Amino acid sequence: MKNEFKVIADLIEKDKKVLDVGCADGVLMKFLKDNKNTNIRGLEISKEKVQECIAKGLTVIEGNAEKDLKQFPDKSFDYVILSQTLQAFLNPELVLNELLRVGKKAIITIPNFGYWKVRIHLLLKGTMPITKTLPDEWYNTPNLHMCTIKDFVHYVKSRNIKIFKSIALNKLNASLINERNLEIKNLSADLGIFLIEK
């Protein structure tokens, strides 16, 4: 179980209705179902991953978030989760708007392109960085829109999206992000986790 998933689970109360968008093999879904008694559904683009989820007894439909979130009614979930996928969409703004429409609250996690190891790699080696949260080469990465924790905070504020909680994650350390420490968290965290609401 990834530390990121434990942080996400801590943001969700028991007995809530949850949608995991881009749920992959369903590890987070299963954890939430077993430990938080959530009524959880998943949306996943990969047919193989959907089959893995179904084999685990999870309710998952095959679909693309950029096109298929519109089938869900407004505020039909207490929480919608999007874990390390926002940067891979052609139109991340459309997806964010849909997440905030479908869910009362959304939990978004992003790999932080402002992380110090990423900056040093780019500065010293002059090539696109490869890290644990950014594991692909430039030519085969699914990431189309790289952003930093600071970028994401500025974006949501500019769109009048309310941030309930911002968490910086680095290996096993999770810490809160606020106005005063934004610069340092943007430098020291390799992952940002945000609980937001429109």
Buried (B, 14 or more C-beta within 10 A) or exposed (E): EBBBBBBBBEBBEEEBBBBBBBBBBBBBBBBBBEEBEBBBBBBBBBEEBBBBBBEBEBEBBBBEBBEBBEEBEEEBBBBBBBBBBBBBBEEBEBBBBBBBBBBBBBBBBBBBBBBBBBBEBEEEEEEBBBBEBBEEEEEEBEBEBBBBBBBBBEBBEEEEBEBEBBBBBBEEEBBEBEEEBBEEBBBBBBBBBBBBEB
